[in-house]
Structure formats: structure tokens, C-alpha cells
Amino acid sequence: MTKHDWRNIIAKISQAAKILLTTHHNPDGDGLGAEAALYYCFKRLGKSPYILNSSVLPPEYVFLNEDGIFNTYRAGQDISELADYDLLMILDAGSTDRLGALGPALNALNLATICIDHHPFNNCPAGNTSVIDEHAPATAILIYELIKAMAPQTIDKKIAEALYTGLMTDTGSFRFENTTVKTMLTAAEFLKYGIQPGLIYRYVYENYRPERMKLLGMVLQNVQYEFNNQLAWFSVTREQVAAAETVLDEVDGFTDFIRSIKGVEVAVMFLEVRANLIRMNFRSKGRYPINAIARQFGGGGHPFAAGLVMEVGLTEAIKTVMPAVRTIFQPEDKS
């Protein structure tokens, strides 16, 4: 990761009074933290920021929303009133393609756009501005760099807390391979603003509902292991979600949990969002890159954390994708 030239982006932000902020569908701590940090920065600069996401705020991140700053788009909602915004900033996502149902609605507004992201294979809308650094451990660290270059005087505990949340979650609480010296030094800088790392960790990781644990119990009984347990995969059906009396968002983190099992190198989840719509998550401990598999079927992500969505039934999704996953464990046929 290198320092970036933010002058063009800062110039566009300085010329904008009303700024629309968004992140990818099924947002995580990094996308949400980046949004919150820029929201408070822009407010202190006298601008009018507005956060609009395609997904509801996950319950573990409610602590970032004490001021009610996050808004959720409803499919088909008329957002034409946002056409007078000067600037759209897409954070932790490379294009409107990853914004879920909100993507087409924003495309229709045709706003000047800035993309800030750390995922590879970024596709920011043509003619717009982006800073993409796939070597950055989190988008939050890029936002911190931007704010320090643009308005360091605005940084306070709220901004530091939001950015720390993004950095903590996207590095797996500083245990993933993307944790670098700069990662730890940056985290230490956030501590100077009085944030409480233990409290933030408990909000995110120790705040699960019993219903989530019930669903996880169902999943654990049906994990499939292959290649001497190096590959573990599982599915989550709508019937299981209903039986656990929970919601789809509660599965977030399940793939990481399965990856933590001894001997497992790659974990794959098939989630039945609805009939003929399957979401897949891929997680690797670092020995086998898996984002090429996701890209093969229209998805994407990092080498060791990727995903995709397919408009097929659960059985067909498994039959289509698993053979491709298995190839990474099978020696190439030289005959």
C-alpha cells in the first residue's frame, strides 16, 4: 500500500455541497465505517451528506448509528429528489453493480461519482474518479488517509471509532494476512482519540442473538468435508432460517467460522436468499486463492475472501460451482 494523490478527489469534494454516500449490498464494518467517518467529516465542513444503502443496517453495527445517519433504500423507491446532489461516493465497492437494488436507481441519477475501494477488478463508472488500492487492508485506511489530507481537524472520537471498526473487521480483528505494520500503527493512532477497542469488539462479535446460534447449530450438522477436510462447504435454506426464527443477515460470519476449523483451507457457503437466488461466500486461510472462482461465475472479491450471486436454485448452484471449487485441490491433468 502506498500513499495516494488525493488532490483531484479533494477538489471535487470541495466543490460539492450535497454528497451522497453508499456502500455495497449486505454492508460490513468497513463499508459502514467508511460511510460514517466521511459523513461526520463532511458535516463538520458545513456540507450536507446523506447515507443511503440497499440493505438494512446489521444489528451489530447499530452503535455507529446513534445519530440516525444510515438510511435504507426500498426496492422501487423514488429517489429522484437526490438528483440535485453534487456528488456520489461509492465506498468499499468498485461500481454500482455491487449496490444491489440501489445500483440501477443511482445509475438513472447520473451523478458525478467517486469510488474509493480496496477490492481488485474495480469498475468505477467511466469518466469518474477513483482511488483503488487492493493492497490496502481496508477501505477505512484509505478514508483515513483522505481525511488527513483534506481536513485533519475534523477527526474526533466518532470518526476514529468508525474507521477503527472498518479496520478491525476487514482484518479479522488483526489476524488476517492483510494485517501489516501500517495497519497496527494506524489502529494505534485511533486509540489516541479515546476509542474503546474492547467495547467495539463486543458490539460486533459478542452481541449475537440466540436465534443466530440456533441456525449455526443447524449448519454445523450438515457441513460437507472433502480433500482430507481441506474443503468444507455448506448450504443454508430459507426453511432453516425460518425454523431458527431468524433472518438472512444472521448468517454473516458463518463462512469464516467454518474456515476456522482445523485442517480446513477453503470454506464455501450457499445461501438461499429466495427461490432461484443463491448467494455464495468463499473464504480461504491463504493457501488457495479463491476469487478467480468467484469471477468465473460473475462474482469477485479478494484472493482469500470473495463472493457471488446466481439466479438459480440451490441444487443447481451447488452442481455448477462446486466442480470449479474442487479444481483448486486437484492436480492439473498433464495428459
Order of alpha helices (4+ residues) and beta strands (2+ residues): alpha-beta-alpha-beta-beta-beta-alpha-beta-beta-alpha-alpha-alpha-alpha-alpha-beta-beta-alpha-alpha-beta-beta-alpha-beta-beta-alpha
